[in-house]
């Protein structure tokens, strides 16, 4: 937790932690809150308490509250799922259960049914030994903002689990899975959402679907088949709890390609990744047809709760896979919209977060879109969309002048401090009148909202049972996949030029990310000793390399340290992860900046290793054990002498930190790893 985190249990998107049952001996004598805060674990009691507290905190005249609940398949025992449902029922809410479903279905069904809340039980892309909760508000499907999180935190911290343990179940439970899945299928395949029209024919596509043993297992394959995809192979489609294991988007982050060398066993990073191996297999099988341009071999890669998506495409001329992250897929989608509907989308927003390649926004501007930058988190993209809708409404001719002036005054105040609660946004909407959507005849506010990590947002529409047309903006992996497939089908190039274009839909800049895991996150916040030391190190390193330096403040994420270089042409930002126990140094700029940025990052990362590592963390101790084993000789993963159930996660996270690397003889220490062992 950072400085703000002392008042908030939540990260970027709800709560996530490694799971432990409350009867674990190490939890003895501790409250669920203490286990969460002091041990860094989430118990079924904490999940129950969290759900109970949230429902008790819901305002509004309707009692009882109807709560839509879905989950991903990581909790095989069902203990954590049942705890959340019990918390809802004890608080007097009705639980409308959906079962194992993708996250975007929860806000969709919530808005469709006019329910009071949405809860998704998931830890998203996090390792399968973790779980958590994402919340959705009935106000335009928003996720809670920081002040909403703080309010809920203040309610939870003093609560005694013993006081609710034996409370009777006041609400009712209703199974809504069938209706919800029917809604999701129709919603996803609707032409206005999928972008599939009579000119689109996916019969030439061979598709590998990787639901990462997660929420889209079985669902995605069915939808792609209904969409007309020629051949669909599903891999990692077992509901066995192994979500995100050698699969999913997280393992693809930071890569632009996967080579044949990387699937060789042993030594290849991806040799156990079934989707990657399968795509090479089908690509090579159809290489001749691919080279003639009469077929395509593609993979759609999701995360456990299916709000994120990356695309892989086999290149038959180079025998490799191109990795299309959230940046590349967003630009392809934006290009499609601005090319096919130039007048409609001219001046519409292209919103991306600070994680994105800086050149993506430049490419969007060249398409006639207006780019905006925001902090990490898809809720900030939605907030910008809703604010722009309100601003547009305030400028309408039929908006009274007095209302317009009041709105402008209040909006100006809030922009300075940042809009940190849904109530603040609703207050702005009430000034103009509760109906805050755009007019039917106006151009769309948004073209594409993008997070480099795969949360892409484009407008979706559906009709409520009462006949009201509703727009929804949320990270939706399968919608983004369909939209990207449509956008690429419109690329009318020769085969060789097609693969050049698909691999580089915009001229890429430089992106680099350095991680430190198992840390005291609470020590890094605006103005803290570590924060100041990192800032001084980066500014000194930047000036040494003749960069103009400015510190940029993001009200949405005030504890993020963002150093803008040369008037925004490059940048470095350091922030605690809101989803995992780690911190990152993120390097963004042009290709010409790459060498300088890498050196600046390498100079700074050692400060974070030295100042933030948590010596009491279980995985920190395992990390030291592995490093000591590798100090004398390279070893394969199977030969490492550590507990089996933690091995895969630990090795992956040590690779992401750059402490170890794979060689032909097994894992060995990197230069950074050797430095770390010596310090």
Secondary structure, DSSP 8 states (H G I E B T S, - for coil): --TGGGG-S-BTTBEEEEE--TTSGGGTT--HHHIIIII-EE-HHHHHHHHHHHHHH--SS-SS-EEEEEE-TT-TT-HHHHHHHHHHHHTT-EEEEEEE--HHHHHHHHHHTT-SEEEEE--TTS-TTEEEEEEEETTTT----HHHHHHHHHHHHT--HHHHHT----S-EEE-HHHHHHHHHHHHHSHHHH---TT--GGGEEEEEE-TTSTTTTHHHHHHHHTT-SEEEEES---SS-TTTT-SGGGGTT-SEEEGGGGSTTT-TTTT-HHHHHHHHHHHHTHHHHHHTS-EEEEEEE-TTSS-EEEEEEETTTTEEEEE-HHHHHHHHHHHHHHHTHHHHTT-EEEEETTS-HHHHHHHHHTT-EEEEE-SSHHHHHHHHHHHHHHHHHTSTTS-HHHHHHHHHHHHHHHHH----HHHHHHHHHHH-S--S--TTS--SEEEEE-TTS-EE--EEEE-TTS-EEEE----HHHHHHHHHHHHHT----HHHHHHHHH-SS---EEEEEEEESB-GGG-STT-HHHHHHHHHHHHHHHHTT--EEEE--GGGTT-EEEEETTTTEEEEEEE-SSSSEEEEEEEE-GGGHHHHHHHHHHHHHHHHHHHB-TT-HHHHHHHHHHHHHTTS-B-GGG--S-HHHHHHHHHHHHHTTSEEEETTEEEE-HHHHHHHT-
